[in-house]
Amino acid sequence: MFFTFIIAQVFLAMLCHLKFGVFLFFAFFVVLMSVFIYYFLPETKGIPIEEMGQVWKTHWFWSRFVADEDCPEGGGGYEMTKAGQGPKNV
């Protein structure tokens, strides 16, 4: 919310000085964020949460930050339990 406040305060001054360039300024950041999303965040549609560790481990960039012991095969041997009981090791 802090950065939204800053952008709201600076927008009119930028509009007065940059004219239509302010929209190019924001368009540049939209393109930059889209490129980041395309290359650095893997598709997770239809992948169960238990297999997300494997997704990060096989990604070309994020695999260097995920160790093999961080995401063991088969979900790590944990089973879901009722609320308040914590994970059950199987």
Disulfide bonds with the S-S distance in Angstrom:
none
